[in-house]
Amino acid sequence: MNLNKAYLIGRLTRDPETRALPSGQSVTSFGMATDRFFTDRSGQKQQQTDFHNIVLFGKLADIASQYLNKGSLVLIEG
């Protein structure tokens, strides 16, 4: 059995959008930007920004839609 776990720390790039599934369960989605800092082969410090699409379900979706907005700092574990 293999296991991968990721942690992302970054800021929302847009306000969360919430909708309901036919079952009534909440779904919230938003964009997130994370920054990486590294030194390239020539010794120069570099920064790279990665963008992620995040989707939350259920109670966590409801909480995110209530408390988060564009620019909020979040930690995503999954």
Kinemage of the C-alpha trace (Angstrom):
@kinemage 1
@onewidth
@group {chain A} dominant
@subgroup {mainchain}
@vectorlist {calphas} color= white
{ca met a 1} P 0.000 0.000 0.000
{ca asn a 2} L 1.259 3.488 -0.876
{ca leu a 3} L 0.300 6.750 0.744
{ca asn a 4} L 0.811 10.331 -0.395
{ca lys a 5} L -0.089 13.350 1.693
{ca ala a 6} L 0.202 16.997 0.695
{ca tyr a 7} L 0.061 20.257 2.604
{ca leu a 8} L -0.568 23.518 0.771
{ca ile a 9} L -0.276 26.945 2.400
{ca gly a 10} L -1.355 29.883 0.296
{ca arg a 11} L -3.952 32.541 -0.416
{ca leu a 12} L -7.308 32.390 -2.165
{ca thr a 13} L -7.247 33.884 -5.653
{ca arg a 14} L -11.033 34.338 -5.781
{ca asp a 15} L -14.000 34.307 -3.441
{ca pro a 16} L -15.390 30.829 -2.678
{ca glu a 17} L -18.345 29.692 -4.799
{ca thr a 18} L -20.890 27.453 -3.075
{ca arg a 19} L -23.595 25.287 -4.633
{ca ala a 20} L -25.680 22.314 -3.572
{ca leu a 21} L -25.656 18.835 -5.061
{ca pro a 22} L -29.005 17.162 -5.859
{ca ser a 23} L -28.603 15.306 -2.551
{ca gly a 24} L -28.513 18.661 -0.740
{ca gln a 25} L -24.819 18.397 0.195
{ca ser a 26} L -22.870 21.672 -0.065
{ca val a 27} L -19.905 22.023 -2.426
{ca thr a 28} L -17.537 25.000 -2.227
{ca ser a 29} L -14.737 25.687 -4.684
{ca phe a 30} L -12.035 28.335 -4.909
{ca gly a 31} L -8.645 29.015 -6.432
{ca met a 32} L -5.486 29.090 -4.369
{ca ala a 33} L -1.941 30.342 -5.059
{ca thr a 34} L 1.159 28.918 -3.385
{ca asp a 35} L 4.718 30.238 -3.668
{ca arg a 36} L 7.922 28.210 -3.985
{ca phe a 37} L 11.353 29.644 -3.348
{ca phe a 38} L 14.491 27.962 -4.670
{ca thr a 39} L 18.004 28.582 -5.892
{ca asp a 40} L 18.606 27.878 -9.585
{ca arg a 41} L 21.731 26.287 -11.069
{ca ser a 42} L 23.467 29.653 -11.424
{ca gly a 43} L 22.945 30.393 -7.696
{ca gln a 44} L 20.182 32.967 -8.200
{ca lys a 45} L 17.223 32.903 -5.810
{ca gln a 46} L 13.938 32.329 -7.639
{ca gln a 47} L 10.243 32.422 -6.771
{ca gln a 48} L 7.572 30.448 -8.584
{ca thr a 49} L 3.826 30.654 -8.002
{ca asp a 50} L 1.627 27.576 -8.482
{ca phe a 51} L -2.161 27.721 -8.800
{ca his a 52} L -4.544 25.080 -7.448
{ca asn a 53} L -8.290 24.460 -7.722
{ca ile a 54} L -9.727 23.396 -4.354
{ca val a 55} L -13.111 21.683 -3.840
{ca leu a 56} L -14.660 21.104 -0.401
{ca phe a 57} L -17.769 19.120 0.516
{ca gly a 58} L -20.284 19.046 3.364
{ca lys a 59} L -19.784 20.929 6.621
{ca leu a 60} L -16.276 22.044 5.660
{ca ala a 61} L -17.730 23.584 2.476
{ca asp a 62} L -20.260 25.533 4.567
{ca ile a 63} L -17.577 26.790 6.967
{ca ala a 64} L -15.251 27.849 4.127
{ca ser a 65} L -17.993 29.781 2.345
{ca gln a 66} L -18.848 31.597 5.574
{ca tyr a 67} L -15.343 32.602 6.697
{ca leu a 68} L -13.061 32.721 3.627
{ca asn a 69} L -12.738 35.334 0.911
{ca lys a 70} L -10.241 36.387 -1.761
{ca gly a 71} L -6.837 36.892 -0.154
{ca ser a 72} L -7.500 34.675 2.896
{ca leu a 73} L -4.499 32.627 4.035
{ca val a 74} L -5.346 28.916 4.271
{ca leu a 75} L -3.689 25.557 4.911
{ca ile a 76} L -5.046 22.637 2.891
{ca glu a 77} L -4.235 19.058 3.916
{ca gly a 78} L -5.100 16.111 1.769
